[in-house]
Amino acid sequence: MHTILQVADAFLCVLVVIAAAEYLRRVRPMDEPVLSASFYLVAIAAFGSFIFNIKGHPVNPFTMTMHVAVVLYAIARRGHICKVPDQG
């Protein structure tokens, strides 16, 4: 069971990093500095958690819940994240 949780959390960490990178690719940090900084921190923390999972550290269920929440937020807000700004 522990191995299954590690694999699931590692997969969630990768999804979180991808979602944060996609958001940061679309937004200008000067327009939304606090939100951009929070997504940078989320990406760094998810990558660090991924490294710990690869090394075999135990998985915290609360951390997994947080990763699921971030992925669900990114899915729910994908229209906002991926919309193209007006050029006019």
Jmol script that loads the backbone (N, CA, C; Angstrom):
load data "model"
ATOM      1  N   MET A   1       0.828  -1.203   0.000  1.00  0.00           N
ATOM      2  CA  MET A   1       0.000   0.000   0.000  1.00  0.00           C
ATOM      3  C   MET A   1       0.861   1.252   0.000  1.00  0.00           C
ATOM      4  N   HIS A   2       1.951   1.179   0.743  1.00  0.00           N
ATOM      5  CA  HIS A   2       2.841   2.339   0.830  1.00  0.00           C
ATOM      6  C   HIS A   2       3.435   2.683  -0.546  1.00  0.00           C
ATOM      7  N   THR A   3       3.791   1.671  -1.300  1.00  0.00           N
ATOM      8  CA  THR A   3       4.353   1.900  -2.626  1.00  0.00           C
ATOM      9  C   THR A   3       3.321   2.515  -3.563  1.00  0.00           C
ATOM     10  N   ILE A   4       2.093   2.062  -3.470  1.00  0.00           N
ATOM     11  CA  ILE A   4       1.022   2.615  -4.308  1.00  0.00           C
ATOM     12  C   ILE A   4       0.821   4.089  -3.988  1.00  0.00           C
ATOM     13  N   LEU A   5       0.830   4.448  -2.699  1.00  0.00           N
ATOM     14  CA  LEU A   5       0.679   5.848  -2.315  1.00  0.00           C
ATOM     15  C   LEU A   5       1.854   6.688  -2.816  1.00  0.00           C
ATOM     16  N   GLN A   6       3.061   6.138  -2.779  1.00  0.00           N
ATOM     17  CA  GLN A   6       4.222   6.872  -3.276  1.00  0.00           C
ATOM     18  C   GLN A   6       4.109   7.131  -4.765  1.00  0.00           C
ATOM     19  N   VAL A   7       3.691   6.138  -5.517  1.00  0.00           N
ATOM     20  CA  VAL A   7       3.540   6.299  -6.964  1.00  0.00           C
ATOM     21  C   VAL A   7       2.437   7.309  -7.277  1.00  0.00           C
ATOM     22  N   ALA A   8       1.323   7.214  -6.572  1.00  0.00           N
ATOM     23  CA  ALA A   8       0.216   8.155  -6.795  1.00  0.00           C
ATOM     24  C   ALA A   8       0.640   9.585  -6.453  1.00  0.00           C
ATOM     25  N   ASP A   9       1.357   9.761  -5.353  1.00  0.00           N
ATOM     26  CA  ASP A   9       1.793  11.100  -4.970  1.00  0.00           C
ATOM     27  C   ASP A   9       2.838  11.629  -5.939  1.00  0.00           C
ATOM     28  N   ALA A  10       3.733  10.785  -6.420  1.00  0.00           N
ATOM     29  CA  ALA A  10       4.723  11.222  -7.408  1.00  0.00           C
ATOM     30  C   ALA A  10       4.026  11.678  -8.691  1.00  0.00           C
ATOM     31  N   PHE A  11       3.007  10.937  -9.113  1.00  0.00           N
ATOM     32  CA  PHE A  11       2.246  11.323 -10.299  1.00  0.00           C
ATOM     33  C   PHE A  11       1.534  12.658 -10.080  1.00  0.00           C
ATOM     34  N   LEU A  12       0.932  12.827  -8.907  1.00  0.00           N
ATOM     35  CA  LEU A  12       0.267  14.093  -8.589  1.00  0.00           C
ATOM     36  C   LEU A  12       1.267  15.249  -8.558  1.00  0.00           C
ATOM     37  N   CYS A  13       2.460  15.003  -8.035  1.00  0.00           N
ATOM     38  CA  CYS A  13       3.490  16.051  -8.004  1.00  0.00           C
ATOM     39  C   CYS A  13       3.859  16.497  -9.418  1.00  0.00           C
ATOM     40  N   VAL A  14       3.982  15.549 -10.315  1.00  0.00           N
ATOM     41  CA  VAL A  14       4.293  15.891 -11.702  1.00  0.00           C
ATOM     42  C   VAL A  14       3.160  16.712 -12.310  1.00  0.00           C
ATOM     43  N   LEU A  15       1.918  16.325 -12.045  1.00  0.00           N
ATOM     44  CA  LEU A  15       0.782  17.105 -12.557  1.00  0.00           C
ATOM     45  C   LEU A  15       0.763  18.519 -11.980  1.00  0.00           C
ATOM     46  N   VAL A  16       1.093  18.658 -10.707  1.00  0.00           N
ATOM     47  CA  VAL A  16       1.123  19.980 -10.076  1.00  0.00           C
ATOM     48  C   VAL A  16       2.199  20.848 -10.717  1.00  0.00           C
ATOM     49  N   VAL A  17       3.367  20.286 -10.947  1.00  0.00           N
ATOM     50  CA  VAL A  17       4.448  21.055 -11.585  1.00  0.00           C
ATOM     51  C   VAL A  17       4.035  21.476 -12.992  1.00  0.00           C
ATOM     52  N   ILE A  18       3.416  20.587 -13.742  1.00  0.00           N
ATOM     53  CA  ILE A  18       2.961  20.930 -15.097  1.00  0.00           C
ATOM     54  C   ILE A  18       1.908  22.026 -15.056  1.00  0.00           C
ATOM     55  N   ALA A  19       0.949  21.923 -14.142  1.00  0.00           N
ATOM     56  CA  ALA A  19      -0.100  22.949 -14.035  1.00  0.00           C
ATOM     57  C   ALA A  19       0.486  24.299 -13.634  1.00  0.00           C
ATOM     58  N   ALA A  20       1.397  24.305 -12.679  1.00  0.00           N
ATOM     59  CA  ALA A  20       2.013  25.564 -12.255  1.00  0.00           C
ATOM     60  C   ALA A  20       2.852  26.164 -13.372  1.00  0.00           C
ATOM     61  N   ALA A  21       3.584  25.335 -14.096  1.00  0.00           N
ATOM     62  CA  ALA A  21       4.402  25.842 -15.211  1.00  0.00           C
ATOM     63  C   ALA A  21       3.519  26.405 -16.317  1.00  0.00           C
ATOM     64  N   GLU A  22       2.396  25.755 -16.592  1.00  0.00           N
ATOM     65  CA  GLU A  22       1.481  26.262 -17.615  1.00  0.00           C
ATOM     66  C   GLU A  22       0.904  27.615 -17.204  1.00  0.00           C
ATOM     67  N   TYR A  23       0.548  27.742 -15.934  1.00  0.00           N
ATOM     68  CA  TYR A  23       0.031  29.027 -15.474  1.00  0.00           C
ATOM     69  C   TYR A  23       1.101  30.107 -15.577  1.00  0.00           C
ATOM     70  N   LEU A  24       2.307  29.791 -15.137  1.00  0.00           N
ATOM     71  CA  LEU A  24       3.386  30.780 -15.164  1.00  0.00           C
ATOM     72  C   LEU A  24       3.809  31.128 -16.585  1.00  0.00           C
ATOM     73  N   ARG A  25       3.583  30.214 -17.512  1.00  0.00           N
ATOM     74  CA  ARG A  25       3.889  30.503 -18.912  1.00  0.00           C
ATOM     75  C   ARG A  25       2.902  31.517 -19.487  1.00  0.00           C
ATOM     76  N   ARG A  26       1.666  31.493 -18.994  1.00  0.00           N
ATOM     77  CA  ARG A  26       0.615  32.340 -19.543  1.00  0.00           C
ATOM     78  C   ARG A  26       0.497  33.723 -18.906  1.00  0.00           C
ATOM     79  N   VAL A  27       0.940  33.866 -17.677  1.00  0.00           N
ATOM     80  CA  VAL A  27       0.725  35.124 -16.966  1.00  0.00           C
ATOM     81  C   VAL A  27       2.037  35.896 -16.855  1.00  0.00           C
ATOM     82  N   ARG A  28       1.925  37.210 -16.851  1.00  0.00           N
ATOM     83  CA  ARG A  28       3.105  38.046 -16.633  1.00  0.00           C
ATOM     84  C   ARG A  28       3.242  38.279 -15.133  1.00  0.00           C
ATOM     85  N   PRO A  29       4.416  37.984 -14.561  1.00  0.00           N
ATOM     86  CA  PRO A  29       4.587  38.148 -13.111  1.00  0.00           C
ATOM     87  C   PRO A  29       4.349  39.580 -12.624  1.00  0.00           C
ATOM     88  N   MET A  30       4.559  40.560 -13.470  1.00  0.00           N
ATOM     89  CA  MET A  30       4.335  41.946 -13.050  1.00  0.00           C
ATOM     90  C   MET A  30       2.847  42.273 -12.945  1.00  0.00           C
ATOM     91  N   ASP A  31       2.004  41.547 -13.676  1.00  0.00           N
ATOM     92  CA  ASP A  31       0.559  41.787 -13.601  1.00  0.00           C
ATOM     93  C   ASP A  31      -0.046  41.229 -12.314  1.00  0.00           C
ATOM     94  N   GLU A  32       0.401  40.048 -11.922  1.00  0.00           N
ATOM     95  CA  GLU A  32      -0.119  39.393 -10.722  1.00  0.00           C
ATOM     96  C   GLU A  32       1.054  38.833  -9.920  1.00  0.00           C
ATOM     97  N   PRO A  33       1.780  39.687  -9.181  1.00  0.00           N
ATOM     98  CA  PRO A  33       3.007  39.220  -8.519  1.00  0.00           C
ATOM     99  C   PRO A  33       2.771  38.221  -7.389  1.00  0.00           C
ATOM    100  N   VAL A  34       1.732  38.411  -6.598  1.00  0.00           N
ATOM    101  CA  VAL A  34       1.499  37.499  -5.471  1.00  0.00           C
ATOM    102  C   VAL A  34       1.073  36.120  -5.971  1.00  0.00           C
ATOM    103  N   LEU A  35       0.173  36.096  -6.939  1.00  0.00           N
ATOM    104  CA  LEU A  35      -0.273  34.822  -7.497  1.00  0.00           C
ATOM    105  C   LEU A  35       0.871  34.107  -8.211  1.00  0.00           C
ATOM    106  N   SER A  36       1.691  34.851  -8.918  1.00  0.00           N
ATOM    107  CA  SER A  36       2.843  34.249  -9.587  1.00  0.00           C
ATOM    108  C   SER A  36       3.832  33.680  -8.576  1.00  0.00           C
ATOM    109  N   ALA A  37       4.089  34.422  -7.518  1.00  0.00           N
ATOM    110  CA  ALA A  37       5.008  33.932  -6.487  1.00  0.00           C
ATOM    111  C   ALA A  37       4.458  32.667  -5.831  1.00  0.00           C
ATOM    112  N   SER A  38       3.142  32.630  -5.606  1.00  0.00           N
ATOM    113  CA  SER A  38       2.561  31.434  -4.988  1.00  0.00           C
ATOM    114  C   SER A  38       2.679  30.231  -5.922  1.00  0.00           C
ATOM    115  N   PHE A  39       2.500  30.433  -7.227  1.00  0.00           N
ATOM    116  CA  PHE A  39       2.644  29.313  -8.152  1.00  0.00           C
ATOM    117  C   PHE A  39       4.099  28.868  -8.275  1.00  0.00           C
ATOM    118  N   TYR A  40       5.050  29.804  -8.184  1.00  0.00           N
ATOM    119  CA  TYR A  40       6.461  29.412  -8.157  1.00  0.00           C
ATOM    120  C   TYR A  40       6.727  28.542  -6.931  1.00  0.00           C
ATOM    121  N   LEU A  41       6.214  28.946  -5.779  1.00  0.00           N
ATOM    122  CA  LEU A  41       6.417  28.173  -4.555  1.00  0.00           C
ATOM    123  C   LEU A  41       5.744  26.805  -4.629  1.00  0.00           C
ATOM    124  N   VAL A  42       4.564  26.752  -5.225  1.00  0.00           N
ATOM    125  CA  VAL A  42       3.870  25.474  -5.393  1.00  0.00           C
ATOM    126  C   VAL A  42       4.678  24.550  -6.298  1.00  0.00           C
ATOM    127  N   ALA A  43       5.212  25.084  -7.389  1.00  0.00           N
ATOM    128  CA  ALA A  43       6.006  24.265  -8.314  1.00  0.00           C
ATOM    129  C   ALA A  43       7.276  23.752  -7.631  1.00  0.00           C
ATOM    130  N   ILE A  44       7.946  24.614  -6.880  1.00  0.00           N
ATOM    131  CA  ILE A  44       9.163  24.206  -6.172  1.00  0.00           C
ATOM    132  C   ILE A  44       8.849  23.146  -5.124  1.00  0.00           C
ATOM    133  N   ALA A  45       7.783  23.343  -4.362  1.00  0.00           N
ATOM    134  CA  ALA A  45       7.415  22.381  -3.318  1.00  0.00           C
ATOM    135  C   ALA A  45       6.999  21.032  -3.923  1.00  0.00           C
ATOM    136  N   ALA A  46       6.256  21.065  -5.021  1.00  0.00           N
ATOM    137  CA  ALA A  46       5.836  19.810  -5.654  1.00  0.00           C
ATOM    138  C   ALA A  46       7.038  19.065  -6.222  1.00  0.00           C
ATOM    139  N   PHE A  47       7.983  19.794  -6.800  1.00  0.00           N
ATOM    140  CA  PHE A  47       9.179  19.137  -7.316  1.00  0.00           C
ATOM    141  C   PHE A  47       9.991  18.532  -6.168  1.00  0.00           C
ATOM    142  N   GLY A  48      10.117  19.260  -5.067  1.00  0.00           N
ATOM    143  CA  GLY A  48      10.823  18.727  -3.904  1.00  0.00           C
ATOM    144  C   GLY A  48      10.137  17.502  -3.342  1.00  0.00           C
ATOM    145  N   SER A  49       8.817  17.518  -3.292  1.00  0.00           N
ATOM    146  CA  SER A  49       8.065  16.361  -2.822  1.00  0.00           C
ATOM    147  C   SER A  49       8.262  15.170  -3.759  1.00  0.00           C
ATOM    148  N   PHE A  50       8.320  15.441  -5.060  1.00  0.00           N
ATOM    149  CA  PHE A  50       8.579  14.382  -6.036  1.00  0.00           C
ATOM    150  C   PHE A  50       9.942  13.735  -5.786  1.00  0.00           C
ATOM    151  N   ILE A  51      10.957  14.554  -5.515  1.00  0.00           N
ATOM    152  CA  ILE A  51      12.298  14.036  -5.234  1.00  0.00           C
ATOM    153  C   ILE A  51      12.281  13.172  -3.970  1.00  0.00           C
ATOM    154  N   PHE A  52      11.579  13.627  -2.931  1.00  0.00           N
ATOM    155  CA  PHE A  52      11.482  12.830  -1.708  1.00  0.00           C
ATOM    156  C   PHE A  52      10.773  11.501  -1.969  1.00  0.00           C
ATOM    157  N   ASN A  53       9.746  11.512  -2.826  1.00  0.00           N
ATOM    158  CA  ASN A  53       9.056  10.262  -3.155  1.00  0.00           C
ATOM    159  C   ASN A  53       9.973   9.302  -3.891  1.00  0.00           C
ATOM    160  N   ILE A  54      10.785   9.829  -4.786  1.00  0.00           N
ATOM    161  CA  ILE A  54      11.719   8.986  -5.530  1.00  0.00           C
ATOM    162  C   ILE A  54      12.738   8.351  -4.575  1.00  0.00           C
ATOM    163  N   LYS A  55      13.139   9.099  -3.549  1.00  0.00           N
ATOM    164  CA  LYS A  55      14.125   8.589  -2.597  1.00  0.00           C
ATOM    165  C   LYS A  55      13.521   7.598  -1.601  1.00  0.00           C
ATOM    166  N   GLY A  56      12.200   7.467  -1.573  1.00  0.00           N
ATOM    167  CA  GLY A  56      11.567   6.475  -0.717  1.00  0.00           C
ATOM    168  C   GLY A  56      11.071   6.981   0.617  1.00  0.00           C
ATOM    169  N   HIS A  57      10.973   8.283   0.792  1.00  0.00           N
ATOM    170  CA  HIS A  57      10.443   8.823   2.046  1.00  0.00           C
ATOM    171  C   HIS A  57       8.953   8.508   2.160  1.00  0.00           C
ATOM    172  N   PRO A  58       8.442   8.384   3.376  1.00  0.00           N
ATOM    173  CA  PRO A  58       7.015   8.068   3.541  1.00  0.00           C
ATOM    174  C   PRO A  58       6.124   9.209   3.056  1.00  0.00           C
ATOM    175  N   VAL A  59       4.961   8.828   2.585  1.00  0.00           N
ATOM    176  CA  VAL A  59       4.011   9.796   2.034  1.00  0.00           C
ATOM    177  C   VAL A  59       3.076  10.267   3.133  1.00  0.00           C
ATOM    178  N   ASN A  60       2.907  11.588   3.210  1.00  0.00           N
ATOM    179  CA  ASN A  60       1.972  12.174   4.153  1.00  0.00           C
ATOM    180  C   ASN A  60       0.614  12.294   3.455  1.00  0.00           C
ATOM    181  N   PRO A  61      -0.458  11.731   4.001  1.00  0.00           N
ATOM    182  CA  PRO A  61      -1.756  11.811   3.331  1.00  0.00           C
ATOM    183  C   PRO A  61      -2.268  13.244   3.183  1.00  0.00           C
ATOM    184  N   PHE A  62      -1.892  14.135   4.081  1.00  0.00           N
ATOM    185  CA  PHE A  62      -2.319  15.527   3.962  1.00  0.00           C
ATOM    186  C   PHE A  62      -1.628  16.211   2.780  1.00  0.00           C
ATOM    187  N   THR A  63      -0.389  15.842   2.525  1.00  0.00           N
ATOM    188  CA  THR A  63       0.320  16.376   1.365  1.00  0.00           C
ATOM    189  C   THR A  63      -0.328  15.876   0.082  1.00  0.00           C
ATOM    190  N   MET A  64      -0.708  14.609   0.070  1.00  0.00           N
ATOM    191  CA  MET A  64      -1.404  14.074  -1.102  1.00  0.00           C
ATOM    192  C   MET A  64      -2.723  14.795  -1.340  1.00  0.00           C
ATOM    193  N   THR A  65      -3.436  15.084  -0.260  1.00  0.00           N
ATOM    194  CA  THR A  65      -4.695  15.816  -0.382  1.00  0.00           C
ATOM    195  C   THR A  65      -4.459  17.210  -0.955  1.00  0.00           C
ATOM    196  N   MET A  66      -3.387  17.861  -0.522  1.00  0.00           N
ATOM    197  CA  MET A  66      -3.059  19.180  -1.061  1.00  0.00           C
ATOM    198  C   MET A  66      -2.728  19.099  -2.552  1.00  0.00           C
ATOM    199  N   HIS A  67      -2.008  18.076  -2.953  1.00  0.00           N
ATOM    200  CA  HIS A  67      -1.678  17.924  -4.368  1.00  0.00           C
ATOM    201  C   HIS A  67      -2.931  17.687  -5.208  1.00  0.00           C
ATOM    202  N   VAL A  68      -3.843  16.880  -4.698  1.00  0.00           N
ATOM    203  CA  VAL A  68      -5.108  16.657  -5.406  1.00  0.00           C
ATOM    204  C   VAL A  68      -5.878  17.970  -5.521  1.00  0.00           C
ATOM    205  N   ALA A  69      -5.887  18.766  -4.468  1.00  0.00           N
ATOM    206  CA  ALA A  69      -6.599  20.051  -4.493  1.00  0.00           C
ATOM    207  C   ALA A  69      -6.001  20.995  -5.529  1.00  0.00           C
ATOM    208  N   VAL A  70      -4.687  21.046  -5.625  1.00  0.00           N
ATOM    209  CA  VAL A  70      -4.050  21.929  -6.609  1.00  0.00           C
ATOM    210  C   VAL A  70      -4.350  21.464  -8.033  1.00  0.00           C
ATOM    211  N   VAL A  71      -4.321  20.158  -8.258  1.00  0.00           N
ATOM    212  CA  VAL A  71      -4.642  19.631  -9.587  1.00  0.00           C
ATOM    213  C   VAL A  71      -6.096  19.912  -9.941  1.00  0.00           C
ATOM    214  N   LEU A  72      -7.007  19.718  -8.993  1.00  0.00           N
ATOM    215  CA  LEU A  72      -8.421  20.019  -9.258  1.00  0.00           C
ATOM    216  C   LEU A  72      -8.637  21.500  -9.523  1.00  0.00           C
ATOM    217  N   TYR A  73      -7.928  22.363  -8.802  1.00  0.00           N
ATOM    218  CA  TYR A  73      -8.018  23.805  -9.054  1.00  0.00           C
ATOM    219  C   TYR A  73      -7.546  24.127 -10.466  1.00  0.00           C
ATOM    220  N   ALA A  74      -6.440  23.531 -10.873  1.00  0.00           N
ATOM    221  CA  ALA A  74      -5.920  23.791 -12.218  1.00  0.00           C
ATOM    222  C   ALA A  74      -6.886  23.300 -13.290  1.00  0.00           C
ATOM    223  N   ILE A  75      -7.530  22.155 -13.054  1.00  0.00           N
ATOM    224  CA  ILE A  75      -8.508  21.649 -14.020  1.00  0.00           C
ATOM    225  C   ILE A  75      -9.722  22.567 -14.074  1.00  0.00           C
ATOM    226  N   ALA A  76     -10.182  23.014 -12.916  1.00  0.00           N
ATOM    227  CA  ALA A  76     -11.364  23.877 -12.871  1.00  0.00           C
ATOM    228  C   ALA A  76     -11.103  25.236 -13.496  1.00  0.00           C
ATOM    229  N   ARG A  77      -9.883  25.746 -13.370  1.00  0.00           N
ATOM    230  CA  ARG A  77      -9.558  27.077 -13.879  1.00  0.00           C
ATOM    231  C   ARG A  77      -8.821  27.044 -15.210  1.00  0.00           C
ATOM    232  N   ARG A  78      -8.821  25.899 -15.899  1.00  0.00           N
ATOM    233  CA  ARG A  78      -8.034  25.796 -17.123  1.00  0.00           C
ATOM    234  C   ARG A  78      -8.492  26.776 -18.191  1.00  0.00           C
ATOM    235  N   GLY A  79      -9.758  27.110 -18.222  1.00  0.00           N
ATOM    236  CA  GLY A  79     -10.233  28.106 -19.183  1.00  0.00           C
ATOM    237  C   GLY A  79      -9.642  29.477 -18.900  1.00  0.00           C
ATOM    238  N   HIS A  80      -9.531  29.820 -17.627  1.00  0.00           N
ATOM    239  CA  HIS A  80      -8.941  31.104 -17.238  1.00  0.00           C
ATOM    240  C   HIS A  80      -7.441  31.111 -17.500  1.00  0.00           C
ATOM    241  N   ILE A  81      -6.792  29.999 -17.217  1.00  0.00           N
ATOM    242  CA  ILE A  81      -5.338  29.924 -17.371  1.00  0.00           C
ATOM    243  C   ILE A  81      -4.952  29.948 -18.843  1.00  0.00           C
ATOM    244  N   CYS A  82      -5.711  29.273 -19.690  1.00  0.00           N
ATOM    245  CA  CYS A  82      -5.318  29.103 -21.086  1.00  0.00           C
ATOM    246  C   CYS A  82      -5.932  30.126 -22.040  1.00  0.00           C
ATOM    247  N   LYS A  83      -6.721  31.072 -21.535  1.00  0.00           N
ATOM    248  CA  LYS A  83      -7.334  32.029 -22.453  1.00  0.00           C
ATOM    249  C   LYS A  83      -6.283  33.012 -22.974  1.00  0.00           C
ATOM    250  N   VAL A  84      -6.478  33.432 -24.213  1.00  0.00           N
ATOM    251  CA  VAL A  84      -5.566  34.356 -24.867  1.00  0.00           C
ATOM    252  C   VAL A  84      -6.045  35.780 -24.580  1.00  0.00           C
ATOM    253  N   PRO A  85      -5.158  36.659 -24.107  1.00  0.00           N
ATOM    254  CA  PRO A  85      -5.579  38.032 -23.821  1.00  0.00           C
ATOM    255  C   PRO A  85      -5.942  38.782 -25.117  1.00  0.00           C
ATOM    256  N   ASP A  86      -6.838  39.766 -24.969  1.00  0.00           N
ATOM    257  CA  ASP A  86      -7.247  40.572 -26.116  1.00  0.00           C
ATOM    258  C   ASP A  86      -6.079  41.360 -26.658  1.00  0.00           C
ATOM    259  N   GLN A  87      -5.997  41.462 -27.979  1.00  0.00           N
ATOM    260  CA  GLN A  87      -4.913  42.202 -28.625  1.00  0.00           C
ATOM    261  C   GLN A  87      -5.343  43.594 -29.051  1.00  0.00           C
ATOM    262  N   GLY A  88      -6.570  43.980 -28.724  1.00  0.00           N
ATOM    263  CA  GLY A  88      -7.113  45.248 -29.194  1.00  0.00           C
ATOM    264  C   GLY A  88      -7.125  46.249 -28.181  1.00  0.00           C
TER     265      GLY A  88
END
end "model"
wireframe off; spacefill off
backbone 0.3
color backbone group
